[in-house]
Amino acid sequence: MLSRTADHLFWMNRYTERAENTARLLDVNYQTALLPQSEAVAQAGWQGLLSISELLPAYKEKHGTIIAREVMEFMVKDERNPSSIVSCLSAARENARAVRGTLTTEVWETQNQTWLEVKRMIKQGDFEADPSQFFEWVKFRSHLSRGVTVGTMLMDEALHFMRLGTFLERADNTARLVDVKFHAVESDFYGTANGKDQEYDFYHWSAILRSVSGFEVYRKVYRDVIRPERVAELLILRPDMPRSLHASLNEVVSNLALVANDQSSETQRRAGKLRAELQYGRIDEILATGLHAYLTQFLDRVNDLGAHISRDFLVPVPV
């Protein structure tokens, strides 16, 4: 396969997954902002969201003061923000158009229809009318794209590069979500809380779990009250949780093996080592050494892995 074709397929799925994960991040922040809290806490939540998405400088340059409505508009429909939902869906569609002949009709039409529909929805004000409904729609279109891809594409290198893009992006975004939300709460994992704090924590952690479609999964796995350390374990170490770091790295490693070439052994080694640390890791050890430090290092290694994949298989990104 030509490296340019692989590059378009890889980034088409990365952008689709990024749009979905941005919608998930915004939705959980929107939901938690509805809980009783001070204005300072609410503003810190939106600032944390911009920081973890590495968009704080760009936002402040354009808007200055952090206001919830403007943050959501900046991350949803600002076409000058390359990480906004509209920009991501546009980039996914352009990458799909560039390799139209490699895709099945269903995959192309799904990507194209998503782009046409989001333009119509933004123009008609559907996002402002009901943000949660809009975020659900973005997630649904991403689910549809993945289902159509797996259900219609030949199981060859094209599909493997698409899934590489999906799960590398998912690992990155799940790590960012866990980091920003745990950092914002600054809970004492082993301390006790009064009744009011417990009630707030329940809704807070429930919103985080729902943002990764993990609320029912948590109940099934742990059959217990929602505890921060178990939320972290579910989203980091559980291989059977679809959006966990471990599950994402499992997919990255297996798809890397299927497209391996003569120069990719080092990339495979790094991916395998990162996966092994998740496979044999323990949540108490991670929390003891510091969750924020662990996730920061994880994000650095995922970015490094992405750079190596680009070097070995795709169109290299200029440094």
C-alpha positions as semicolon CSV with decimal commas, in nm:
position;residue;x (nm);y (nm);z (nm)
1;M;0,000;0,000;0,000
2;L;0,122;0,352;-0,082
3;S;0,226;0,542;0,231
4;R;0,009;0,837;0,128
5;T;-0,299;0,615;0,107
6;A;-0,219;0,464;0,447
7;D;-0,173;0,815;0,585
8;H;-0,519;0,929;0,468
9;L;-0,688;0,618;0,609
10;F;-0,504;0,649;0,942
11;W;-0,594;1,016;0,984
12;M;-0,951;0,977;0,861
13;N;-1,020;0,751;1,155
14;R;-0,813;0,955;1,400
15;Y;-1,017;1,265;1,320
16;T;-1,347;1,077;1,345
17;E;-1,245;0,937;1,684
18;R;-1,120;1,280;1,795
19;A;-1,456;1,439;1,711
20;E;-1,632;1,172;1,920
21;N;-1,395;1,212;2,213
22;T;-1,421;1,592;2,204
23;A;-1,800;1,548;2,220
24;R;-1,757;1,314;2,519
25;L;-1,528;1,559;2,700
26;L;-1,764;1,850;2,639
27;D;-2,069;1,647;2,740
28;V;-1,923;1,538;3,075
29;N;-1,819;1,897;3,149
30;Y;-2,160;2,026;3,046
31;Q;-2,332;1,769;3,270
32;T;-2,108;1,830;3,574
33;A;-2,149;2,206;3,529
34;L;-2,521;2,156;3,604
35;L;-2,435;2,032;3,955
36;P;-2,443;2,283;4,243
37;Q;-2,096;2,442;4,257
38;S;-1,929;2,779;4,287
39;E;-1,852;2,989;3,980
40;A;-1,478;2,946;4,044
41;V;-1,507;2,565;4,043
42;A;-1,714;2,571;3,725
43;Q;-1,462;2,800;3,552
44;A;-1,175;2,576;3,664
45;G;-1,354;2,282;3,501
46;W;-1,374;2,457;3,164
47;Q;-1,016;2,579;3,193
48;G;-0,903;2,223;3,269
49;L;-1,085;2,102;2,959
50;L;-0,901;2,355;2,742
51;S;-0,569;2,272;2,907
52;I;-0,595;1,898;2,859
53;S;-0,688;1,954;2,494
54;E;-0,387;2,191;2,461
55;L;-0,622;2,469;2,344
56;L;-0,595;2,716;2,633
57;P;-0,351;2,961;2,462
58;A;-0,552;2,958;2,137
59;Y;-0,878;3,015;2,324
60;K;-0,741;3,299;2,538
61;E;-0,594;3,469;2,234
62;K;-0,938;3,480;2,075
63;H;-1,178;3,511;2,371
64;G;-0,978;3,609;2,679
65;T;-1,209;3,528;2,970
66;I;-1,321;3,168;3,013
67;I;-1,699;3,150;2,965
68;A;-1,873;2,812;2,935
69;R;-2,079;2,904;2,627
70;E;-1,777;3,043;2,441
71;V;-1,560;2,742;2,533
72;M;-1,824;2,506;2,390
73;E;-1,861;2,712;2,073
74;F;-1,481;2,726;2,033
75;M;-1,453;2,347;2,067
76;V;-1,760;2,263;1,859
77;K;-1,793;2,494;1,560
78;D;-1,488;2,722;1,535
79;E;-1,334;2,621;1,201
80;R;-1,012;2,807;1,290
81;N;-0,965;2,564;1,579
82;P;-0,822;2,248;1,413
83;S;-0,941;2,035;1,707
84;S;-1,304;2,152;1,705
85;I;-1,571;1,895;1,622
86;V;-1,656;2,067;1,293
87;S;-1,287;2,086;1,194
88;C;-1,231;1,719;1,281
89;L;-1,534;1,600;1,081
90;S;-1,423;1,816;0,789
91;A;-1,069;1,674;0,802
92;A;-1,205;1,317;0,825
93;R;-1,421;1,377;0,519
94;E;-1,132;1,530;0,321
95;N;-0,907;1,234;0,403
96;A;-1,185;0,997;0,297
97;R;-1,232;1,186;-0,030
98;A;-0,860;1,158;-0,106
99;V;-0,879;0,776;-0,092
100;R;-1,235;0,735;-0,222
101;G;-1,131;0,439;-0,438
102;T;-0,995;0,246;-0,139
103;L;-1,317;0,276;0,063
104;T;-1,644;0,093;0,018
105;T;-1,942;0,302;-0,094
106;E;-2,096;0,271;0,252
107;V;-1,787;0,403;0,433
108;W;-1,755;0,703;0,200
109;E;-2,126;0,787;0,215
110;T;-2,122;0,768;0,597
111;Q;-1,831;1,014;0,620
112;N;-1,979;1,247;0,357
113;Q;-2,328;1,243;0,509
114;T;-2,187;1,319;0,855
115;W;-2,013;1,629;0,719
116;L;-2,319;1,750;0,527
117;E;-2,545;1,690;0,827
118;V;-2,320;1,866;1,081
119;K;-2,306;2,174;0,856
120;R;-2,687;2,177;0,841
121;M;-2,720;2,131;1,219
122;I;-2,474;2,410;1,298
123;K;-2,649;2,644;1,054
124;Q;-2,992;2,572;1,204
125;G;-2,872;2,619;1,562
126;D;-2,929;2,259;1,675
127;F;-2,617;2,272;1,893
128;E;-2,730;2,580;2,087
129;A;-3,083;2,441;2,124
130;D;-2,970;2,118;2,293
131;P;-2,592;2,064;2,343
132;S;-2,634;1,715;2,494
133;Q;-2,844;1,597;2,201
134;F;-2,583;1,733;1,958
135;F;-2,301;1,552;2,142
136;E;-2,503;1,228;2,132
137;W;-2,543;1,271;1,757
138;V;-2,165;1,313;1,710
139;K;-2,103;0,995;1,913
140;F;-2,367;0,807;1,713
141;R;-2,210;0,906;1,380
142;S;-1,871;0,786;1,504
143;H;-2,025;0,454;1,613
144;L;-2,190;0,426;1,271
145;S;-1,861;0,497;1,094
146;R;-1,679;0,224;1,290
147;G;-1,958;-0,027;1,236
148;V;-1,978;0,036;0,862
149;T;-1,598;0,013;0,835
150;V;-1,573;-0,323;1,012
151;G;-1,886;-0,453;0,839
152;T;-1,796;-0,367;0,479
153;M;-1,419;-0,318;0,438
154;L;-1,192;-0,600;0,322
155;M;-0,978;-0,719;0,614
156;D;-0,652;-0,601;0,461
157;E;-0,393;-0,334;0,532
158;A;-0,641;-0,052;0,468
159;L;-0,862;-0,168;0,755
160;H;-0,560;-0,221;0,983
161;F;-0,434;0,136;0,930
162;M;-0,782;0,272;0,995
163;R;-0,808;0,081;1,322
164;L;-0,456;0,190;1,420
165;G;-0,571;0,551;1,388
166;T;-0,889;0,488;1,587
167;F;-0,727;0,319;1,886
168;L;-0,418;0,537;1,907
169;E;-0,647;0,840;1,923
170;R;-0,873;0,667;2,176
171;A;-0,582;0,588;2,408
172;D;-0,472;0,952;2,393
173;N;-0,819;1,090;2,463
174;T;-0,910;0,850;2,743
175;A;-0,584;0,937;2,920
176;R;-0,666;1,308;2,885
177;L;-1,019;1,261;3,018
178;V;-0,903;1,066;3,324
179;D;-0,624;1,315;3,390
180;V;-0,834;1,631;3,374
181;K;-1,122;1,490;3,578
182;F;-0,914;1,335;3,856
183;H;-0,694;1,644;3,869
184;A;-1,002;1,867;3,897
185;V;-1,155;1,675;4,185
186;E;-0,828;1,643;4,380
187;S;-0,995;1,379;4,595
188;D;-0,827;1,197;4,878
189;F;-0,876;0,842;4,751
190;Y;-0,848;0,686;5,092
191;G;-1,012;0,955;5,300
192;T;-1,367;0,981;5,424
193;A;-1,617;1,239;5,312
194;N;-1,931;1,380;5,461
195;G;-2,272;1,308;5,313
196;K;-2,284;1,612;5,090
197;D;-1,942;1,536;4,941
198;Q;-2,040;1,175;4,881
199;E;-2,352;1,284;4,698
200;Y;-2,153;1,527;4,483
201;D;-1,887;1,263;4,415
202;F;-2,151;1,012;4,303
203;Y;-2,288;1,247;4,038
204;H;-1,939;1,360;3,938
205;W;-1,800;1,009;3,887
206;S;-2,126;0,891;3,730
207;A;-2,096;1,167;3,469
208;I;-1,736;1,066;3,396
209;L;-1,834;0,700;3,356
210;R;-2,126;0,790;3,131
211;S;-1,894;1,002;2,916
212;V;-1,705;0,684;2,820
213;S;-2,020;0,466;2,814
214;G;-1,889;0,298;3,128
215;F;-2,160;0,343;3,391
216;E;-2,334;0,009;3,332
217;V;-1,996;-0,157;3,279
218;Y;-1,876;-0,031;3,619
219;R;-2,188;-0,166;3,791
220;K;-2,145;-0,505;3,624
221;V;-1,772;-0,534;3,702
222;Y;-1,758;-0,398;4,059
223;R;-2,117;-0,424;4,192
224;D;-2,031;-0,153;4,443
225;V;-2,061;0,220;4,505
226;I;-1,859;0,433;4,266
227;R;-1,508;0,480;4,404
228;P;-1,243;0,696;4,234
229;E;-0,969;0,433;4,242
230;R;-1,198;0,180;4,074
231;V;-1,301;0,432;3,809
232;A;-0,929;0,482;3,738
233;E;-0,869;0,107;3,727
234;L;-1,159;0,055;3,486
235;L;-1,045;0,327;3,247
236;I;-0,674;0,247;3,262
237;L;-0,610;-0,122;3,330
238;R;-0,921;-0,326;3,241
239;P;-0,864;-0,504;2,905
240;D;-1,236;-0,579;2,872
241;M;-1,344;-0,213;2,896
242;P;-1,365;-0,097;2,529
243;R;-1,237;0,258;2,590
244;S;-0,967;0,176;2,846
245;L;-0,598;0,242;2,785
246;H;-0,525;-0,132;2,805
247;A;-0,793;-0,228;2,550
248;S;-0,677;0,050;2,315
249;L;-0,313;-0,062;2,332
250;N;-0,417;-0,423;2,271
251;E;-0,570;-0,309;1,941
252;V;-0,269;-0,092;1,851
253;V;-0,026;-0,380;1,910
254;S;-0,232;-0,636;1,715
255;N;-0,288;-0,405;1,416
256;L;0,080;-0,303;1,414
257;A;0,173;-0,669;1,388
258;L;-0,057;-0,707;1,085
259;V;0,109;-0,421;0,891
260;A;0,467;-0,476;1,015
261;N;0,752;-0,410;0,772
262;D;1,131;-0,436;0,780
263;Q;1,178;-0,109;0,970
264;S;0,894;-0,125;1,221
265;S;1,050;-0,354;1,485
266;E;1,136;-0,064;1,717
267;T;0,782;0,077;1,689
268;Q;0,639;-0,266;1,772
269;R;0,875;-0,298;2,067
270;R;0,766;0,037;2,213
271;A;0,398;-0,043;2,165
272;G;0,444;-0,388;2,318
273;K;0,633;-0,250;2,618
274;L;0,361;0,009;2,685
275;R;0,093;-0,259;2,654
276;A;0,284;-0,492;2,889
277;E;0,302;-0,221;3,158
278;L;-0,076;-0,185;3,139
279;Q;-0,123;-0,562;3,137
280;Y;0,079;-0,618;3,454
281;G;0,018;-0,284;3,624
282;R;-0,174;-0,237;3,951
283;I;-0,390;0,064;4,026
284;D;-0,260;0,100;4,384
285;E;0,097;0,132;4,251
286;I;-0,012;0,390;3,992
287;L;-0,198;0,598;4,253
288;A;0,092;0,572;4,499
289;T;0,339;0,713;4,246
290;G;0,093;0,980;4,123
291;L;-0,186;0,946;3,867
292;H;-0,113;1,278;3,695
293;A;0,255;1,195;3,648
294;Y;0,166;0,848;3,518
295;L;-0,085;0,980;3,263
296;T;0,147;1,262;3,151
297;Q;0,417;1,006;3,079
298;F;0,163;0,781;2,906
299;L;0,053;1,066;2,676
300;D;0,417;1,142;2,589
301;R;0,473;0,778;2,498
302;V;0,155;0,759;2,288
303;N;0,262;1,072;2,098
304;D;0,605;0,917;2,048
305;L;0,440;0,598;1,922
306;G;0,234;0,802;1,676
307;A;0,552;0,969;1,547
308;H;0,718;0,629;1,497
309;I;0,413;0,495;1,311
310;S;0,426;0,799;1,083
311;R;0,797;0,745;1,022
312;D;0,763;0,373;0,946
313;F;0,441;0,361;0,744
314;L;0,291;0,700;0,664
315;V;0,386;1,038;0,521
316;P;0,638;1,167;0,780
317;V;0,530;1,475;0,974
318;P;0,795;1,752;0,952
319;V;0,955;1,830;1,288
